[in-house]
Amino acid sequence: MPTLCSHHLCNGCSACAQICPKNCISMQPDTEGFLHPSLDSQCCVNCGLCTSVCPVLHPTDVSDSLTGCYAAYNTDEPEREKASSGGIFLLLARWVLNHGGVVFGAAFDEDFTVSHRSAETEEAVYAFCGSKYVQSRIGNSYREVQQFLQAGRYILFTGTPCQVLGLHHYLGGTHEKLLTADIICHGVPSPDVWERYVKERAAKDNDGILPKVIRFRAKETGWSSFSVQFQYADTWYSKRHYEDTFMHGFLKNLYLRPSCHNCIAKGIGRVSDFTLADFWGIQRIQPDMYDNRGTSLVLLHTEKASAVWKEISARIKADPTEAETAVNSNSAAIISVDSHPKREDFFARYKNEDFEKLVWELVPKEIPVKPTLKQRIRAKIGRVFRRFLCVLK
Ligand SMILES: Cc1cc2nc3c(=O)[nH]c(=O)nc-3n(C[C@H](O)[C@H](O)[C@H](O)COP(=O)(O)OP(=O)(O)OC[C@H]3O[C@@H](n4cnc5c(N)ncnc54)[C@H](O)[C@@H]3O)c2cc1C
């Protein structure tokens, strides 16, 4: 029997299932709803490809050197509005489409589960815009990427760092016409938990009828205090991220995939060409790049990425930045988050209890502590001092 990665370290990239020449590995949900490889030993010919392709069993060495690092945003406002951060993804996608290529990304299905698909038109690419904070089903995307590359097409493959790493291992390296963009990833929530939340929300808000649109990162309330929105036919639900139950549990690490707590794909160096992220802390670091409509942190890892960046730069407002400074405000780039101490409790109960009640019981809202007079005076002096420094500059 071939060796597959252990359950708690498997990130579900599915390279093993896709490389199997006999299709005897399928991805099956575990009790928490995360997909894991399941091997049908009857048809296995012991070729060993599933073991050798696994990025967890065979870690990749990557260099931390970058060919560029920017605070940036797309200057087309409606395009930036559609995006979670600065809308850079859409510009990369358009570059690939304009070169006759194919774009891969994560989209909502009709029932709001999330899966990876390919797109060959700009219209179809719009479905990939905006973050969906749940692990997407990768399906046979790596096989499809390989087929398109063999046909001589350009590809942009986007996904979480572990999905891009999985593709890299599946293809056995990089390819002249392949561009990859990963993200700084906090971790991926369970698809089953998300499905339950969508159904429970719809039952509470709209007699069980699913919404027409869901947005995890609506910017009407600002990029930094974004809202989660469910838009139904006649009504809608909208809450700031810290008040929405699903986002609260996600950001408190209540239902992330176990491997996210020991992620192998973190670091400044990546196998991808681009890393896209929110540039949290930009208002302090480069205030000129902040307007609360979304600023991206963009890491360019390869010469290929720099060449494409140059070609799309007419549509971007960008300012060079230091990666080390930027990731200080976005530690998910380099450090795995710890799981919430009540994680096991949550998974033991979530299938039989009201989701909203359970999450707020296990992870109550933190009541902000009012700053003392001394703290307020200190903060005020700090603000005046920083403004004074800006004027001096
Ligand atoms: C699960 C998850 C966790 C994240 N955690 C962080 C974080 O801790 N810090 C941070 O700075 N940024 C994080 N991001 C990235 C951030 O939210 C933006 O996606 C990123 O900055 C790109 O933004 P954009 O404005 O260029 O494009 P957008 O239009 O916002 O991004 C769309 C891109 O995201 C991809 N995408 C969307 N949902 C998924 C998904 N479920 N799985 C894989 N790919 C997906 C699409 O394929 C497309 O490439 C996370 C994203 C996801 C999906």
The ligand as an ORCA input file, in Angstrom:
! r2SCAN-3c Opt
* xyz 0 1
  C      -9.441     31.462      2.874
  C      -8.723     32.769      2.659
  C      -7.945     33.310      3.694
  C      -7.271     34.520      3.504
  N      -6.511     35.029      4.530
  C      -5.849     36.197      4.350
  C      -5.013     36.753      5.389
  O      -4.892     36.192      6.484
  N      -4.352     37.921      5.134
  C      -4.464     38.561      3.926
  O      -3.850     39.605      3.751
  N      -5.216     38.059      2.924
  C      -5.914     36.897      3.103
  N      -6.671     36.390      2.075
  C      -6.549     36.999      0.728
  C      -7.403     38.229      0.484
  O      -8.679     38.070      1.108
  C      -7.606     38.468     -1.027
  O      -8.139     37.312     -1.628
  C      -6.342     38.788     -1.760
  O      -5.776     39.935     -1.174
  C      -6.590     39.029     -3.257
  O      -7.349     40.147     -3.387
  P      -7.616     40.948     -4.748
  O      -8.293     42.216     -4.324
  O      -6.404     41.040     -5.608
  O      -8.603     40.020     -5.580
  P      -9.981     39.386     -5.202
  O     -10.895     39.595     -6.334
  O     -10.452     39.762     -3.876
  O      -9.535     37.876     -5.054
  C      -9.973     36.854     -5.807
  C      -8.931     35.777     -5.788
  O      -9.042     34.992     -4.606
  C      -9.178     33.617     -4.984
  N     -10.047     32.980     -3.990
  C     -11.225     33.420     -3.503
  N     -11.709     32.537     -2.626
  C     -10.844     31.504     -2.573
  C     -10.823     30.260     -1.883
  N     -11.786     29.911     -1.043
  N      -9.782     29.434     -2.082
  C      -8.793     29.756     -2.935
  N      -8.748     30.929     -3.628
  C      -9.767     31.784     -3.428
  C      -9.821     33.657     -6.363
  O      -9.558     32.477     -7.078
  C      -9.130     34.861     -6.969
  O      -7.859     34.528     -7.420
  C      -7.384     35.199      2.256
  C      -8.181     34.667      1.239
  C      -8.852     33.459      1.429
  C      -9.698     32.904      0.301
*
